[in-house]
């Protein structure tokens, strides 16, 4: 009887883990879709009030829904009106955190490193980790990407 109980509990944990992984993956897919729709309102709706965004490239941490939403959309959408962001490789899920490779690109027009740049196509690779709470909101997002490659593509270094 004890073995049967442990087996049932174990199966329940596996089903719960699988359900969590599907939810995390679905939230990420919908979040990326909001970015590809260029919808600031939809993007912001994915963040919890106490969300944290860490940008490794600049070693910068931003906290809070409004601040993160403005900082992250200014950085990745503000000067790239035709931006796209797609998963491109491995995806790993552990509990409520998903780690994934991606490609981000588009046409950059704006200021970068004190230089005005117009209509420069680019495409860079990166990896992100995104942690989602039980309400389906992003509580932590970390980006790791190739800024040097971006500089080469838009400034012709």
N, C-alpha and C positions, 0 to 999 in steps of 0.2 A: 504494500500500500504506500509506503514511504517513497519507493522508487517511482511509482506512478505519479504521486504528488509532485516530486522533483522534476519529473519529465514534463508534466503539464506546466509547471512554473517556468521551466527552461524554454519551452515552446512559446509561452506567452511573452517572455523577454525577447526572443528572436522576432516574433511578430511585431512587437512594439518597436524594436530597433529598426526593422524594415520600414515600418510606417513612418518613423522619424526621418529616415534617409530619403524616402519619397517626398515628404513634405519639404525638407531642406532643398532638395533638388528642384522641386516645383517653384519654391520661392525664388531661388536663384534664376531659373529660366524666365520667370515673370519680371524679375528685376532687370535682367539684361534686355528683355523685350522693351521695357519702359525706356531704357537708354537708347535703344535703336529707333524708338518712336520720337526721340528727342523731347520727351514730355517731362518738364521740370516738376510738375505737380505729381505725376505718377512716381517719379524717382523718389521724391521726398516722402511719399506715403509709405515707402518700404522701411524707413528708419524709425527705430524706437526713440523716445525722447532723450535717452541717455546714451545714444550711439557714440562710438569712438571710431575715427578713421585715422589710420596710420599710413603715411606715404614714405616708404623706406628711401626712395630716391632723394628726397629732400629732408629726411629724418624729421618729419613734422607730424605732430599729433593734433587732431582737431576733435573737440568734444561738443555734443549737443546737436539735436536734430536740425535746427535752423542753420547753425554754423557749418555743420558737415555738409548739408545739402548745398549751401552756397559755395563752399570751398571746392567740393568735388565736381560740381557741375561747371563752375568757372574754369577749373583746371582741364577738364576733359571734353567739355561741350562748348564752352564760351567762344573759342576761336576756331572751332571745327564744326561748322553747321551741318556737314554731311557725314559726321562721325559714324563709325560702326564698331561694334564690340562683340566678338563671338568666341565661344569656347573653341579651343584648337587642339587639345591634347588630353592628357590624363586628368581625371577627376577622382578625388578621394573624399569620402565622407566618413567622419568620425563623430558619432553623436549628433550634435546640432551644428557642427562646423564642416564646411565644404572647402576643399582646396582644389583649385582648377587653373589650368593653363589657358591663355587667351591671346587673341590678336585684336589690336585696336588700331584704327586708321581713319583716313579721310583727307580732307584738304584744309591745311592750316593757313589762316589769314589773321595776323595780329602781331603783337609784340612778343619777342622772345629774346632774353638776354640783352635787352636794350636795342634790339634790331627790329625794324618793321619788316614783316614777311607777308607776301601776298601769294595766295593760290599755290601753295606747295603741297603736293601729294606726299603722304608718308604712311608707313605701316610698321608697328612695333609689336614685340611680343612681351608678355608678362605672366606673372602668376599672382593670384590673389587668394586670401583666406577670408571667408565670410562666416560669421557666427550668428545664428538666428535664435531668438527666444521662443518660448512656447506659444506666443501669440502670433508667430510668423513674421516678426519684425527683426530687422538687422540691428544687432547690438554692438558688433565689432566688424570692421572691414579693414584689411591690410592689403596694400598694393606694392608689388615689386616689379619694376619694369625697366626697360633698356633706354634710359634717357640719352645716352651718348649716340645711339643709333638714330634717335629722333633728331638730335642736333645735326648729325651728318646729312640726314635727308632734307631738312628744311633750311639749313644755312650753308650747305655745301662746304663744310670744313675740310 
